[in-house]
Amino acid sequence: MEGGHILKKNPVNIAHFPTLMLVIGYPIFWAELFSGHAREGVTSPAVWWLFAFFVFFILLRERNSIAESASQYRQMFFDQTIAARIFLTIGFFLGLFILTCALLAALQPPYLMQESDVMNYHMSVPRQHLILGSFAHIPWSADDLFFLPLDFAIAPFWFVSPLPNKFPQFIFLLGLIGVVVNLCRELKSGAVVSSIIAAFALLGSHGHGVQMGTAMLDLPICYLFIAAIDSFLKKQKWLFIVEFSFLIWSKSLMALQMGSFFVLLGCLYFLMRAVGIKKVLFDFQRPVKPEDVAGFRQFLAGVLPVLILVSVCVGGPFLAKSLYYSGTPFFPVNIGSFAHPGIPEGSVAWASLERSAQFMTRSIHNDGYGRSVLDFITHFWALAVPSDGVNNAFDYPMGLAYLLFWGPFVFYLVRSLRKKEFAVLPWIIVCCWVLWWFTVREARYLYAPVLLMIIVSAVSMTRYSRILLVILLSAMILNAASVFRAHKSSFGQKREDVLRTKDRVLADLSTQYLLNKKSGAVELTENEVAFALFPVVVRRENLPHVIEF
Amino acid sequence: MNLQQRKHPLRSPEFWFNVYWIVIAAAYVAWRAVIFLKRIQ
């Protein structure tokens, strides 16, 4: 009855349901892989049944707290003035519209231009592993050396149908809204208005909106970041362990960035202590009391051994694989630093892998935006707006919602410095931002810091002026139009009809392959094989994804 | 929590936040309009 005991001791907030998907999906992926059950590229629907069962069970168990929370929101609504009620109602329906568009888009298989990483490796690599029934390196795929635990954990949910589905990402979007609301309430002692403002800002954020309804994994990673903070503050041991483990191993660079981030934050704290800080705060308004420090110390002491164990299970296989084949634990960074018996030095494959790694690391520092002090100052604006057409040097414009909260954030940060306060969450944002500036400067890697900035600014405001509310609604309208425009062509279409031509060819080839009971790998010229239900081999080098062997 | 707008002294952060929001929203809309016009030309 250990499982029941754990659930009894750890109430699962419904916002953290996506974490449950990872807990169910990750072991099932390995079971499917080694049992050879998914050799035709399609996984068992058991994952969805298990997830639905736990969701039903938790909803039933938490029904009283959900009803209590709903009544608080209802009470808050009726306590407002007419103008505020109109704002809340319009915002609610705009949010609902955006989520409906995202839901309809999430019911389609991936086909969009902005889902290229999904085609390149997020879905293609786990599916090939399932078909091959092996975790061994896929010799033509450089991307196979990336950290893919998040991809593996969601894969059983993606591949229950021959055409991959991206509905799991929609559940992560709902979870993200939930944890944003949770974190606001946690920081502001249960107050509900700031949580609504932050949720509206998320739904009005153009940068986040670009990935709503798509199969990309940056919103799930953003969810893990915010959810891990929420679980940490609430001292929810198991949720924190799972969320933090999947977060740090979600990408090769993430582990390195997290390491650098903790060093940077620690240095900053000791530097400010030397200067003479008077107070430590969670955000800009909630102080960290001595009993909080003692509580967190105790929590971390209890969590650390299990966190290391879970982390080894989650990241270990990928780290070992990267080390064995590319001589670095974090492909593509510094390949060949250690012995790499998997791909011998001097082989055709090694030369190709080196070219691929060079290609990847070069593109990290080559985004077309300068790195001078002036560039740093101007990028806060350049990040928000398109430079030409619809994109900018950072890929997606972050949009108006980010700008609305950037000013107050800077104001509160300067004020807290003048008061000699160390505000932990705001400095986490600053550290993330600085690391972002010196590494891969794509807007999607700022999803979590921007959202955290919105949260800490929203909870710090004592009043929300009508000007802010009207502009926030305008941002939501702009984002609603953007999300609708991005996905409208797929609404009402059959799943097969939205596919790109090359994916349709792969789907047809798969049907032929399975009908004729063929065996052996099929040679293709493409690495985008998420729709292939047969083993694939690609022999022509196509950097950075396909290497010669 | 009161969502009503109130009168603030000139030096209050709320006043300057309002100024910031108006300026930033106007600049954002103008920027997007220029980019849009450039695109359709």
Interface residues (C-beta under 8 A of the other chain):
Chain A: M76 D79 Q80 T81 A83 A84 F87 A191 V192 V193 S194 A384 V385 P386 S387 D388 G389 L400 L403 L404 G407 P408 F411 M461 T462 R463 Y464 S465 R466 I467 L468 L469 I471 S474
Chain B: M1 N2 L3 Q4 Q5 R6 P13 E14 W16 F17 N18 Y20 W21 I22 I24 A25 Y28 W31 R32 I35 K38 R39
